Amino acid sequence: MASSQEYLDFILKQLQGLGQEISFRKMMGEYLLYYRGRLFGGIYDNRLLIKPVQPVLEFFENPVYESPYSGAKPMLHIKEVEDSAFLCNLIEAAYSALPAPKKKK
């Protein structure tokens, strides 16, 4: 099942506190999410999934891992999408631990 444009729009609205530095790329019916050029997660089957980096794990007592698709590494399923401030803090924490994007040749 592909993710809906409406769910993407909702998540992007929740992340407005991060300014214009949030971007996305549609990929096979799903959406990859970037902050300041760094891939931090995506929307898969209308679920917000984020890479399980250490600063993000510290936000959760019992993190929920789910695979975005068959054969993929598990990611954190973020269910607290109604709390805009929480989401923005989470993405900032993820950004601090993610590698910079590779330079294109």
C-alpha positions as CSV (number, residue, x, y, z in Angstrom):
1,M,0.0,0.0,0.0
2,A,1.4,3.4,-0.9
3,S,1.4,6.4,1.4
4,S,-1.1,9.2,0.8
5,Q,-0.3,12.7,-0.2
6,E,-2.6,13.8,2.7
7,Y,-0.5,12.0,5.3
8,L,2.7,13.5,3.9
9,D,1.1,17.0,4.0
10,F,0.1,16.4,7.6
11,I,3.6,15.3,8.7
12,L,5.1,18.3,6.8
13,K,2.7,20.6,8.6
14,Q,3.7,19.1,11.9
15,L,7.4,19.7,11.1
16,Q,6.9,23.4,10.1
17,G,8.8,24.4,13.2
18,L,12.0,23.3,11.5
19,G,11.5,25.9,8.8
20,Q,12.1,25.4,5.1
21,E,14.9,22.8,5.7
22,I,12.6,19.8,5.5
23,S,12.4,18.2,2.1
24,F,11.1,14.9,0.7
25,R,11.5,12.7,-2.3
26,K,8.8,10.4,-3.6
27,M,10.1,6.8,-4.1
28,M,7.9,4.0,-5.3
29,G,4.7,5.3,-3.7
30,E,6.5,6.2,-0.4
31,Y,8.3,9.3,0.8
32,L,11.9,9.7,1.9
33,L,12.3,12.6,4.4
34,Y,15.3,14.9,4.7
35,Y,16.4,17.6,7.1
36,R,19.1,19.9,6.0
37,G,19.9,17.4,3.3
38,R,20.3,14.4,5.6
39,L,18.0,11.5,5.2
40,F,16.4,10.9,8.6
41,G,13.4,8.6,7.8
42,G,10.4,8.3,5.7
43,I,6.7,7.7,5.3
44,Y,5.9,4.1,4.5
45,D,2.3,2.8,4.4
46,N,1.2,6.0,6.1
47,R,3.6,5.4,9.0
48,L,6.3,7.8,10.1
49,L,9.5,5.8,10.4
50,I,12.8,7.3,11.6
51,K,16.4,5.9,11.6
52,P,17.1,4.4,15.1
53,V,20.2,6.6,16.0
54,Q,21.2,6.9,19.6
55,P,19.9,10.4,20.3
56,V,16.5,9.4,19.0
57,L,16.4,6.2,21.1
58,E,16.8,8.3,24.2
59,F,13.3,9.8,23.6
60,F,11.7,6.4,24.1
61,E,11.4,4.0,27.0
62,N,10.2,1.2,24.8
63,P,10.9,2.0,21.1
64,V,8.8,0.3,18.5
65,Y,10.7,-1.1,15.5
66,E,9.1,-1.8,12.2
67,S,10.4,-2.6,8.8
68,P,9.5,-0.1,6.1
69,Y,9.3,-2.9,3.5
70,S,10.3,-6.5,3.2
71,G,14.0,-7.0,3.6
72,A,14.7,-3.5,5.0
73,K,16.4,-2.7,8.2
74,P,14.0,-2.0,11.1
75,M,13.3,1.7,11.8
76,L,11.5,3.4,14.7
77,H,7.8,3.8,14.2
78,I,6.8,7.2,15.5
79,K,3.2,7.2,16.7
80,E,3.3,10.6,18.5
81,V,2.7,12.5,15.3
82,E,0.1,14.8,16.8
83,D,2.8,16.5,19.0
84,S,4.6,19.0,16.7
85,A,7.2,20.1,19.2
86,F,8.1,16.5,20.1
87,L,8.5,15.7,16.4
88,C,10.7,18.7,15.7
89,N,12.9,17.8,18.7
90,L,13.1,14.3,17.5
91,I,14.3,15.3,14.0
92,E,16.8,17.7,15.5
93,A,18.2,14.9,17.6
94,A,18.4,12.6,14.6
95,Y,20.1,15.2,12.5
96,S,22.9,15.5,15.1
97,A,23.8,11.8,14.7
98,L,23.3,11.3,11.0
99,P,26.2,11.4,8.6
100,A,26.4,14.3,6.1
101,P,25.2,13.5,2.6
102,K,27.9,12.2,0.2
103,K,29.2,14.8,-2.3
104,K,28.1,14.0,-5.9
105,K,30.9,13.7,-8.4
